[in-house]
């Protein structure tokens, strides 16, 4: 497995210090009901957020998901080694596997982590988009484990949007971020499993974009 060493690792360490310090300046706002959903920890869960909100992930996990380790899928390629090392430095545990379509191998790896009692983080439209699409692999992970989906939403008071495929958000330091959260159980009251379009609609509802 590819690893990062030497000056490259030192650069990542400096970047991780910056990101962690930056994250601690952000002013998260959540009402009581949202806070209860964000901190739900009676069972392992799939934490789902759009790719363009990933800047917040480490800080969200640090503040609200303190009871369990969070694992995130990272490509097994040479380039993925950089991200895996960076994840470790900011408190996210990497799982190495194919990330292109959250295929069978990757889904099995995430399923194993949930069955071990850990949370997993999933960006359903990552890593290449299109923006705000939902890969079927997200549903495979939760259906096989019976784990709930904790859908994360964030509305920024001030943020820069990059010209990337996902219009990635980089919040200004000290900005206010209104948190939203929806918990989808593996089956609803009628015993039906959530459909992909239902999950996508719920994520869009709690992640408003500015006009």
N, C-alpha and C positions, 0 to 999 in steps of 0.2 A: 504494500500500500504506500502511495506517495506521501512524503512528509515534508514539512518546511523547516529548514535549519538556518543557522548563521544569521547574516544581516537581514535576510528576509523575515525571519521570525522576530527579530528586534523591531523592524518597521511595523509589523502587525501588532506587536505589543504596545508600541507608542500609539497606534491608531485605536487600539482597544481602550487605552486609558482616556483618550479624547472622547470616544463614544460614550463610555460609562460616565465621565464627568458631565458631558453634554446632557445625557439622559437624566441625571439627577437634578438639573436645573428646570426641567419641564414640570409644569403645574397641571397634574391630572385632576379632573373633576368627575365625580361619579356620585349619583344619588344612592340612597340606601338599597333600593332594589337592584340597581346595576352592580353595586359593590358585592351584594350577596351572590349574584350570578358569577362575577369575575373570580370570586374566591371559593366557589364550590369545589370541595375537595374530598367528598365522601367516597369517590371512586375515580380512577384514572379517566382522562378525557382526551379527545382530539381538539386542540386549540386551533381554530381556523381563522385566518385573516388574509385580506388581499395583499398581493406582493408589494404594492406601493406603500403599505403601512409598515413594512418590515423594520424600518429604522427604530420603531417603538418597541419591537418585540422583546429585546433583552430587558428593558426597563419595566415593561408590563409583567414579564415573568418574575422579575426580582421583587416587584411590589405586591403582586396579587397571587402568584402561584408558588408560594413558599413551602408548601407541604410536600411537593413531589418534584422530581427531576423532570426537565423538559428536553425531549430529543427532537432534533430537526434533521430532515433528509438533506444530504449534501452529495453532489456528484462524486463518483469514484475516480474521475479523471485527474490528471495532473493539476489542472486549474482548480479543481475542487479541493485539493489539499490546502490551498490558501484559505478558503472559506471555512474548512473544517478546523484549522488551527485558530482562526479568528473567533469562530463560535465558542470554542473552549475557553478562550480568554475573556469572553463577555458573559459566560455562565450558561451557554446552551450546549448540550451534549450532541455531537454529530453522529449520524448514522450514514455510512457511505453506501451509495447504490445509484442506480439509474434514476435521474430526476426528470427526464424528458416528458414522460406521460404518466408518471407515478404508476409504473407497470407492476407486473406480478411480483417480481423479486423485491422491489422497493416496498410494496404494500405488505409483503410477508415480514419484512424487517420491522416496519412500524407496528404491525399487529403483535409481534413478539414483545416489543417494548411495552405496549399497553398491558399485555397479559402478565408482564413482570411487575406491573403496578405503577408505571410511569406515564406521564403525559407525553403526547407528541404534538409538535407544531406543524401545521400544513398550510401552504399557500396554494390554493386550488387553481390559480391562474399562472403560477410560476413553473419553471424559471424564465420562459420565453413568451408567454402569452398565447393568444391575444388577451388584452386586458379584460378583467371581469368575466372570464369564462370559468367553467368549473369542470375539472377532470373527474371522470368516474371513479378513479382510485380513492378519492376522498371518501366516497360512500362504501367502498369495499372494506376499508380499514374499520369503520364504525360498525358496519353490518356483521363482520366476522367476529368482532369482540363484544358487541352489545354496549359499547362505550357511548356516552353522550358526546355531542358536538357543542363546544363552547365557541360561538361565533363572536369575534371581536370587531368593534366599530370605533372609529376615532374621527372627531371633527376638530380641525385645527383653527386656532385663532389667527396665527400667522405662520406661514410655511412657504418654502420655495418648492416649486414643482419642476423637476428635471425634464429634459426633452427625451427621455427614454421611452421604450415601448409602453411602460406601465404608468408614465407620468409620476415618477417616484416622489414622495413627499419627504422633504427635509425640514423639520420644524425649526424655527428660530429658537435660540436659547431663551429660557424663561417664559416661553409662550404658554398659553392655556390650551389644554386639550380636553375636550369633552368626550368622555368614554361612554360607549354604549355596548350592550352585551345581550345576546340571545342564546338560550340553551335549548338545543333540540335533542330530545331523547331518541334512542334507537328506534322506538316505535311510538306512535301517537295513541290517543285514547281509543281509537278504533283498531289498534293492532297493526297499523300500516307503517311501513318504513318511509322516511322522508325521501322525496324524489329530488333529483339534481336541480330542477328548476325551483323547487321550494327552498332549497338551501341557498341558491344563488340570489333569489328574491329577498330572502332574509338578510343576507350580507349586504346587498345594495341598499336596503332600507336603513341600516344602521351606519352606513358609510357615505354620507352625502358629500358630493363634490361641489366646490364653488362654481357659480355660473361662468 
